Amino acid sequence: MKRKAYIVAITGASGSIYGFRLLEELIKHDFYVYLIISKPAFKVIKNELNMFGGLDADNNFAGKTAGGGYPIYSRDIVYDEIKSKFNIDNKDKDSNRNNYEYLDEMFIEAKISSGSAADVQGMAVIPCSMGSLSRIANGISGNLIERASDVMLKERKKLVICPRETPLNDIHLKNMLSLSRAGAVILPPTPAFYNRPESIGDMINFITGKIMDSFGIENNIYKRWNPDY
């Protein structure tokens, strides 16, 4: 039986840790993950998580660029950095199968660009910048993140958008409303405090668990509301 899959897209907004935590949890639940990291996200990740130190001032690895000036991100570098920081391996040691696949944001011809990718159950854009949200809301498929999001909507599959901005202006709110009406779940990464979080990890797990709830995946990684608190 083919393994069910989800797409995790990390864009250039603050809160990249949420995307990696979701990647980790989906793998633990035995799902395959297609991971997309936008070019701006690499710079944010470098600043927030001290990863991808090989990026130069122009946000490239070793100054190498592909056609159109887009950077070549070595898949091995991405896998190694993620494994080093989060201990997330792209290989299952017991079965030697892949756990996830990193896809360049400009790889528009990837299989997840088509609604025929039957293994894909849903997608989360976490965190989602206002620029990415705007382009997704207006059907602009300029990269793989935007195209895969469009596919989720047209195929009536679950698309979870986690917008990271504050305060919000009218344009932000209008775009969120458009996406909500199109079938997306708007899930801002806003922590709760009724569960009495004791660490940043608890707050991250709360959002991760909420995303998984939206996907219909059973989980117990955060403390749910209990009136006896």
MARDREN-969350 format. One record per residue (C-alpha): residue number from 1; residue in three letters; x, y, z. Coordinates in Angstrom, 1 decimal, decimal comma. Layout:
N
(r NUM "Ala" (X Y Z))
...
This chain:
229
(r 1 "Met" (0,0 0,0 0,0))
(r 2 "Lys" (1,4 3,4 -1,0))
(r 3 "Arg" (2,4 5,6 1,9))
(r 4 "Lys" (0,2 8,7 2,4))
(r 5 "Ala" (1,9 12,0 2,1))
(r 6 "Tyr" (1,7 15,6 3,1))
(r 7 "Ile" (3,4 18,8 1,8))
(r 8 "Val" (5,1 21,1 4,3))
(r 9 "Ala" (6,1 24,5 2,8))
(r 10 "Ile" (8,2 27,0 4,7))
(r 11 "Thr" (8,2 30,6 3,5))
(r 12 "Gly" (10,1 33,7 4,4))
(r 13 "Ala" (8,2 34,7 7,6))
(r 14 "Ser" (9,4 34,4 11,1))
(r 15 "Gly" (8,6 31,1 12,8))
(r 16 "Ser" (10,4 28,5 10,6))
(r 17 "Ile" (10,8 26,3 13,6))
(r 18 "Tyr" (7,1 25,5 13,2))
(r 19 "Gly" (7,6 24,0 9,8))
(r 20 "Phe" (10,4 21,7 11,0))
(r 21 "Arg" (8,5 20,6 14,0))
(r 22 "Leu" (5,6 19,6 11,8))
(r 23 "Leu" (7,9 17,7 9,5))
(r 24 "Glu" (9,2 15,8 12,5))
(r 25 "Glu" (5,8 14,9 13,8))
(r 26 "Leu" (4,4 13,8 10,4))
(r 27 "Ile" (7,3 11,5 9,9))
(r 28 "Lys" (6,7 10,1 13,4))
(r 29 "His" (3,2 9,3 12,3))
(r 30 "Asp" (4,5 7,4 9,4))
(r 31 "Phe" (3,6 9,9 6,7))
(r 32 "Tyr" (5,9 10,8 3,8))
(r 33 "Val" (6,6 14,5 3,5))
(r 34 "Tyr" (7,3 16,7 0,5))
(r 35 "Leu" (9,3 19,6 2,0))
(r 36 "Ile" (9,6 23,0 0,1))
(r 37 "Ile" (11,7 25,9 1,4))
(r 38 "Ser" (11,4 29,2 -0,3))
(r 39 "Lys" (14,5 31,2 -1,1))
(r 40 "Pro" (13,7 34,0 1,4))
(r 41 "Ala" (13,0 31,2 4,0))
(r 42 "Phe" (16,6 30,0 3,9))
(r 43 "Lys" (17,7 33,4 5,1))
(r 44 "Val" (15,2 33,5 7,8))
(r 45 "Ile" (16,1 30,0 8,9))
(r 46 "Lys" (19,8 31,0 9,0))
(r 47 "Asn" (19,0 34,0 11,2))
(r 48 "Glu" (16,5 32,3 13,5))
(r 49 "Leu" (17,9 28,8 13,8))
(r 50 "Asn" (21,6 29,2 13,0))
(r 51 "Met" (21,4 26,8 10,0))
(r 52 "Phe" (22,7 27,0 6,5))
(r 53 "Gly" (25,9 28,8 7,4))
(r 54 "Gly" (27,1 28,2 3,8))
(r 55 "Leu" (24,8 30,9 2,5))
(r 56 "Asp" (26,6 33,9 1,1))
(r 57 "Ala" (25,5 37,5 1,3))
(r 58 "Asp" (23,3 37,0 -1,8))
(r 59 "Asn" (21,5 34,0 -0,2))
(r 60 "Asn" (23,3 31,5 -2,4))
(r 61 "Phe" (25,4 28,4 -1,5))
(r 62 "Ala" (28,9 28,9 -2,7))
(r 63 "Gly" (27,7 31,5 -5,1))
(r 64 "Lys" (26,3 29,0 -7,5))
(r 65 "Thr" (23,1 29,9 -9,3))
(r 66 "Ala" (20,8 28,1 -11,8))
(r 67 "Gly" (19,1 29,6 -14,8))
(r 68 "Gly" (17,4 32,9 -14,0))
(r 69 "Gly" (19,6 33,6 -11,1))
(r 70 "Tyr" (17,9 31,3 -8,7))
(r 71 "Pro" (20,3 29,6 -6,2))
(r 72 "Ile" (21,2 25,9 -6,4))
(r 73 "Tyr" (20,5 24,5 -3,0))
(r 74 "Ser" (22,2 21,2 -2,7))
(r 75 "Arg" (19,8 18,5 -1,5))
(r 76 "Asp" (22,5 16,9 0,5))
(r 77 "Ile" (23,2 20,2 2,3))
(r 78 "Val" (19,5 20,6 3,2))
(r 79 "Tyr" (19,2 17,0 4,5))
(r 80 "Asp" (22,5 17,3 6,5))
(r 81 "Glu" (21,5 20,6 8,1))
(r 82 "Ile" (18,1 19,3 9,1))
(r 83 "Lys" (19,5 16,1 10,5))
(r 84 "Ser" (22,1 18,0 12,4))
(r 85 "Lys" (19,7 20,5 13,9))
(r 86 "Phe" (16,6 18,3 14,5))
(r 87 "Asn" (17,8 14,7 14,1))
(r 88 "Ile" (15,4 14,2 11,3))
(r 89 "Asp" (16,8 11,8 8,8))
(r 90 "Asn" (15,4 11,4 5,3))
(r 91 "Lys" (15,9 7,6 5,5))
(r 92 "Asp" (14,1 5,1 7,7))
(r 93 "Lys" (17,0 3,1 9,2))
(r 94 "Asp" (14,8 0,0 9,7))
(r 95 "Ser" (13,3 -0,2 6,2))
(r 96 "Asn" (15,8 2,0 4,2))
(r 97 "Arg" (12,9 3,9 2,8))
(r 98 "Asn" (12,7 7,7 2,3))
(r 99 "Asn" (11,0 9,7 5,1))
(r 100 "Tyr" (10,8 13,0 3,2))
(r 101 "Glu" (11,9 14,7 0,1))
(r 102 "Tyr" (13,2 18,3 -0,3))
(r 103 "Leu" (12,0 20,0 -3,4))
(r 104 "Asp" (13,4 23,3 -4,7))
(r 105 "Glu" (10,7 26,1 -4,9))
(r 106 "Met" (11,4 26,5 -8,6))
(r 107 "Phe" (10,9 22,8 -9,4))
(r 108 "Ile" (7,5 23,6 -10,9))
(r 109 "Glu" (7,4 20,2 -12,8))
(r 110 "Ala" (7,5 18,2 -9,5))
(r 111 "Lys" (4,8 15,6 -9,2))
(r 112 "Ile" (3,0 17,6 -6,5))
(r 113 "Ser" (2,3 20,2 -9,2))
(r 114 "Ser" (-0,4 18,0 -10,5))
(r 115 "Gly" (-3,7 16,9 -9,0))
(r 116 "Ser" (-2,8 13,3 -10,1))
(r 117 "Ala" (-0,5 13,0 -7,1))
(r 118 "Ala" (-2,9 10,7 -5,3))
(r 119 "Asp" (-0,6 10,1 -2,3))
(r 120 "Val" (-0,8 13,7 -1,2))
(r 121 "Gln" (-3,5 14,2 1,5))
(r 122 "Gly" (-3,0 17,8 2,3))
(r 123 "Met" (-0,5 20,7 2,7))
(r 124 "Ala" (0,5 23,2 5,3))
(r 125 "Val" (2,3 26,5 4,6))
(r 126 "Ile" (3,9 27,2 7,9))
(r 127 "Pro" (4,9 29,9 8,4))
(r 128 "Cys" (3,2 31,7 5,6))
(r 129 "Ser" (4,5 35,2 4,7))
(r 130 "Met" (2,0 37,9 3,5))
(r 131 "Gly" (3,6 37,8 0,1))
(r 132 "Ser" (3,0 34,1 -0,3))
(r 133 "Leu" (-0,5 34,4 1,1))
(r 134 "Ser" (-1,3 37,1 -1,4))
(r 135 "Arg" (0,0 35,1 -4,4))
(r 136 "Ile" (-1,8 31,9 -3,3))
(r 137 "Ala" (-5,1 33,8 -2,7))
(r 138 "Asn" (-4,9 35,3 -6,2))
(r 139 "Gly" (-4,0 32,1 -8,0))
(r 140 "Ile" (-0,5 33,1 -8,9))
(r 141 "Ser" (1,6 30,0 -9,4))
(r 142 "Gly" (5,0 31,5 -9,7))
(r 143 "Asn" (6,8 28,7 -7,7))
(r 144 "Leu" (6,1 25,2 -6,4))
(r 145 "Ile" (4,7 26,4 -3,1))
(r 146 "Glu" (2,1 28,5 -4,8))
(r 147 "Arg" (1,3 25,9 -7,5))
(r 148 "Ala" (1,0 23,1 -4,9))
(r 149 "Ser" (-1,4 25,2 -2,8))
(r 150 "Asp" (-3,5 25,9 -5,9))
(r 151 "Val" (-3,6 22,1 -6,5))
(r 152 "Met" (-4,9 21,5 -3,0))
(r 153 "Leu" (-7,7 24,0 -3,5))
(r 154 "Lys" (-8,8 22,8 -6,9))
(r 155 "Glu" (-8,7 19,1 -5,8))
(r 156 "Arg" (-10,6 20,0 -2,6))
(r 157 "Lys" (-7,8 18,7 -0,4))
(r 158 "Lys" (-6,9 20,2 3,0))
(r 159 "Leu" (-4,7 23,4 2,7))
(r 160 "Val" (-3,7 24,9 6,0))
(r 161 "Ile" (-2,3 28,4 5,9))
(r 162 "Cys" (-0,4 29,7 8,9))
(r 163 "Pro" (0,0 33,4 8,4))
(r 164 "Arg" (2,7 35,1 10,4))
(r 165 "Glu" (2,3 38,9 10,6))
(r 166 "Thr" (1,0 41,4 13,1))
(r 167 "Pro" (-0,8 43,7 13,0))
(r 168 "Leu" (-2,9 42,8 10,0))
(r 169 "Asn" (-4,0 45,4 7,4))
(r 170 "Asp" (-7,1 45,2 5,2))
(r 171 "Ile" (-5,3 43,6 2,3))
(r 172 "His" (-4,0 40,7 4,6))
(r 173 "Leu" (-7,5 40,2 6,0))
(r 174 "Lys" (-9,1 40,2 2,5))
(r 175 "Asn" (-6,6 37,7 1,2))
(r 176 "Met" (-7,3 35,4 4,2))
(r 177 "Leu" (-11,0 35,7 3,7))
(r 178 "Ser" (-10,6 34,8 0,0))
(r 179 "Leu" (-8,6 31,7 0,9))
(r 180 "Ser" (-11,0 30,7 3,6))
(r 181 "Arg" (-13,9 30,9 1,2))
(r 182 "Ala" (-11,9 28,8 -1,3))
(r 183 "Gly" (-11,6 26,0 1,2))
(r 184 "Ala" (-8,3 26,7 3,0))
(r 185 "Val" (-7,9 26,6 6,8))
(r 186 "Ile" (-6,5 29,9 8,2))
(r 187 "Leu" (-4,5 28,8 11,3))
(r 188 "Pro" (-2,4 31,6 12,7))
(r 189 "Pro" (0,5 30,3 14,8))
(r 190 "Thr" (-1,0 31,9 18,0))
(r 191 "Pro" (0,0 30,1 21,2))
(r 192 "Ala" (-2,5 29,4 23,9))
(r 193 "Phe" (-1,9 29,7 27,6))
(r 194 "Tyr" (-4,8 27,8 29,1))
(r 195 "Asn" (-2,6 24,7 28,9))
(r 196 "Arg" (0,1 26,4 31,0))
(r 197 "Pro" (3,0 26,1 28,7))
(r 198 "Glu" (6,4 25,6 30,5))
(r 199 "Ser" (8,6 26,1 27,5))
(r 200 "Ile" (8,8 27,5 24,0))
(r 201 "Gly" (8,7 23,8 22,9))
(r 202 "Asp" (5,2 23,5 24,5))
(r 203 "Met" (4,0 26,5 22,5))
(r 204 "Ile" (5,4 25,1 19,3))
(r 205 "Asn" (3,8 21,7 20,0))
(r 206 "Phe" (0,4 23,5 20,5))
(r 207 "Ile" (0,5 24,9 17,0))
(r 208 "Thr" (1,8 21,7 15,5))
(r 209 "Gly" (-0,9 19,7 17,2))
(r 210 "Lys" (-3,6 22,1 15,9))
(r 211 "Ile" (-2,3 21,7 12,3))
(r 212 "Met" (-2,4 18,0 12,7))
(r 213 "Asp" (-6,0 18,3 14,1))
(r 214 "Ser" (-6,9 20,2 10,9))
(r 215 "Phe" (-5,5 17,3 8,9))
(r 216 "Gly" (-7,6 14,8 10,9))
(r 217 "Ile" (-4,4 13,2 12,4))
(r 218 "Glu" (-4,8 11,9 15,9))
(r 219 "Asn" (-2,1 13,3 18,2))
(r 220 "Asn" (-1,4 14,1 21,9))
(r 221 "Ile" (1,5 16,4 21,6))
(r 222 "Tyr" (-0,2 19,3 23,3))
(r 223 "Lys" (-2,4 19,6 26,4))
(r 224 "Arg" (-6,0 20,0 25,4))
(r 225 "Trp" (-8,6 22,2 27,2))
(r 226 "Asn" (-9,8 20,7 30,4))
(r 227 "Pro" (-12,2 22,7 32,6))
(r 228 "Asp" (-10,5 21,2 35,7))
(r 229 "Tyr" (-7,3 23,1 35,1))
